[in-house]
Amino acid sequence: MGKLTHLIIHCTDTPEYRRVDSDDIIRWHTSSKEMGGRGWSRVGYSDMIYIDGSLVNLTPFNYDQKVDPWEMTWGAKGMNAVARHMVYVGGRRIDYEAPLDDDDNPGYMAADTRNNAQLYTMEIYVKYMILRHPDIEVAGHYHFSALKSCPVFDVAKWCKSIGIPEKNIHK
């Protein structure tokens, strides 16, 4: 489809200790809207980082410099033909100041819930993708979407903190 230009980071927008796996993501993205899904023809991410830091591939891809039609994921409208999308499990934390709902359940707020295992895997993943694709830019989903909190951390600041070169950080 297009030359690979971006690695876009996402969060699952789930509570920090909720176990979410690849089957959940596939179901949420590809089930019909009537079944509670988004009704997409494919999943939104290439790879996923679980709470324990393990990495799982959701959409196979090769390592050339282009995004082939079979490699595309639906992670950010307008960017899917030129991007890989990686998601980490989390992005929500209990909001202890919010009122309980009708079932006495707490509310959740957007929060950077990445733990040490996820941070370790994410750093290796991002650095590996830059080694494979020296011109790729790392961005957050918020750069390309109205969902301004995803992935719930400042991607540029984090990239700088782990030594990613400026040329690989999306502005």
N, C-alpha and C positions, 0 to 999 in steps of 0.2 A: 504494500500500500504506500508507505512513505518511509523516509529515512528516520531512524530512531533518534529523537532529539531530547526526550524527557523521561525521567524516572519520577513518577508521582507517588507520594506517600499518603496513605489513608489510615483511618482507624475504623473499627467496626461499629463505633458508637454504642457500645454495650458496657454495662457495669464492670469495674476493674477486675473482679474475681469470677465473673461469669465465664464458664467454659464455652467456647465457640469453636467449632471445627469446620473443616472444608465442606462437609455435607450441609451444615447450617447455611453457609454462605451461598452454596450452589442452590439450595432450596429457596432462600430469601430472594435471590436474583432471578431465578428462572421459573419459579412456580407462577401460575397465572395470578392475576390480581384478585380474582375471586377466591383463590386459595391462600391469600395473604402475601404473595410474592410481588415482584415488580413486573413480571411477564417478559423479561428480556430473553433474547435467544442465546445468550451466553453470559457467563459470570463477569463481574466487574474488575477482577484482579488477576494478575499473573501469579503472584506468590503471596503467602500469608505467614505471619509470625505468631505462633501460639503463645499463650501465657507463660509456658515453660521455656520459651526461647527457641523451640524447634521451628524449622522452616518447612513449609509444604508448598509444592507447586500446584496451582489450580488450573493453569492454562499452559500447556507445553509451548516452548519457544526455542528457537535456535539462537546462536550468539552472533549472527551477522549484524550488519549495520542498518537493517531495515525491519519494518514490522509487516510481516506477511499477513494476508487475510485470515488465515487459520490461527494466527497468534494474537489477533486483536481481542481486547477486553473492553468492557463498557464502563470504564472508571471515571472519565470526565469528558462530557460532550464537547466535541470539537478538537479533542486531543488524542483520541483513541487510535488513530492511524499512525501516530508518531511517538507513542508513549508506552512504557511498561508501567503497570500499577501494582504497588506493593501495599498490603494492609497489615496492621498489627491489631491484635485483639485487645479491646479496651476503648477508652476515651470518655468514660462516664464514672462519676464518683457520687456517693450518697451526699445529698445536700441537707445537712443537719438543721439548717435554718429554715428550710422550706416546710410548709404545712404538709401533714400526711394526707394522702388521698382518701377517698371514701372507704377503702378497704384497709386503712391504717398502714399503707405502704409508703415508704419515704420517696421523696422526689430525687432525681439525679441531675447533676449539672455536668457540663463539659469540663473535662480535666485531663491533664497529661498523666495517664496511668501506666506508662511504660515502666516495667520493672528492670532490674539489672540484667536478667537473662534476655529480655527483649531488646534492651539497649545494645547489648553485646552482639546479638545476631543482626540487628539493624545496621550497626556500624560496619560489620564485615560485609553484609549484603551490599550496602551502598558503595563501599570502597571497591568491592569486586566488580560491580557494574561499571564503575568509572574506569577501572583497569581494562575491562572488555570493550568499553565504549568511551574513549577519552574525551569526546566532545559533548557527552550527555549532560543535561542540566537536571539537578535534583530540585524538586518543587513539592509544595504541599497541595492537596486537593483544593484548598481555599484559594489558590491562585487562579483557578479556572472554574469556580463554582460559586453559587450564591450561598453555599454551606460554608460560611466563613470560619467556622471553628475546626473543621476537619483538616489535619489530624490532631488538633488540640495542642500543638506546640509550635514554636517559631522554627520552621525548618531551616532557614538561613542561619540563624543563631546556632542551632544544633550542629549543622554542617561545619561551620567555622570552628566550633569547639572540638571537633574530632579531626580537624586538619584538612578538610576538603578544600581544594583550590577554588578561589573566587570564580574562575571561569566555569566551574561546574555547579555553581549555586544560582538558581533562578532568581532574578531580581523582581 
